[in-house]
């Protein structure tokens, strides 16, 4: 039975990226390539409206282990 709900896919992908990153850090002594990656994002941008202030920002560091976890999450989702 295949679940076609995109919320399951997003949650599974996020979980698998987190698990992949944790495993990459745990095995970094044996396989240092797992921690190779690049950071993406933008710094904080502030919008001041005199009544309140909103600050926006985003950053992510995607590693090889995280990409492997992401691919595994997509494969697991397709098998469900």
Secondary structure as the mmCIF struct_conf table of DSSP 4:
data_model
#
loop_
_struct_conf.conf_type_id
_struct_conf.id
_struct_conf.beg_label_comp_id
_struct_conf.beg_label_asym_id
_struct_conf.beg_label_seq_id
_struct_conf.end_label_comp_id
_struct_conf.end_label_asym_id
_struct_conf.end_label_seq_id
HELX_RH_AL_P HELX_RH_AL_P1 UNK A 6 UNK A 26
TURN_TY1_P TURN_TY1_P1 UNK A 27 UNK A 30
HELX_RH_3T_P HELX_RH_3T_P1 UNK A 32 UNK A 35
STRN STRN1 UNK A 37 UNK A 48
BEND BEND1 UNK A 50 UNK A 51
STRN STRN2 UNK A 53 UNK A 63
HELX_RH_AL_P HELX_RH_AL_P2 UNK A 64 UNK A 79
#
